[in-house]
């Protein structure tokens, strides 16, 4: 079964420095029918304006995956970690038993665009920490590239849950396939472009929540960027 949710159905929160699309209940947006999809608890598509961002704030018992689409995001956390996440880079942060961090766009001119996704971990009370890695356009073009996984996915960041995040850049006419195991589900989000999944057409900002489906056939009718999450 494929449940399609269109871009205009996303919740949008906008102020003078942030435009955020929240695909699940988050912060002051609460819908009891839309709190999670399997262990996927948060999926936010954010645009952070120059010289602004999120100050130091806490997280606990969550796996947080940040994928920067444009610009550079500065990161600081209570473990002493300081870094920069640039376009094409992915960071996995284990909040574990508790961590504070900040995310800031220090550019004076360029906005930062990113996806941030939270997954409930397979166990609580883990040691806080993070890792990040840059993936090239070539690596993700014409294929589903694993970027974070709780399985043995070659080259992907490790995550403390049986979930795999894939990204793909598809040129017009490209097609990729993905097989879901027994009792698995998938979450598909179109970052930009036009893609069909098993014949269901999706456009920029659209999402598909997929259950009881063994195989996914993805085809691009225009140049596109997607993220696919394989979930228990």
Secondary structure by P-SEA (a helix, b strand, c coil): cbbbbcccccbbbbcccbbbbbccccccccccccccccccccccbbbbcccccccccccccbbbbbbbccbbbbbbccccccccccccbbbbbcccccccbbbbcccccbbbbbbbbbbbcccccccccbbbbbbcccccccccccccccccccccccccccbbbbbbbbcccbbbbbbbcccbbbbbbccbbbbbcccccccccbbbbcccccbbbbbbcccccbbbbbcc
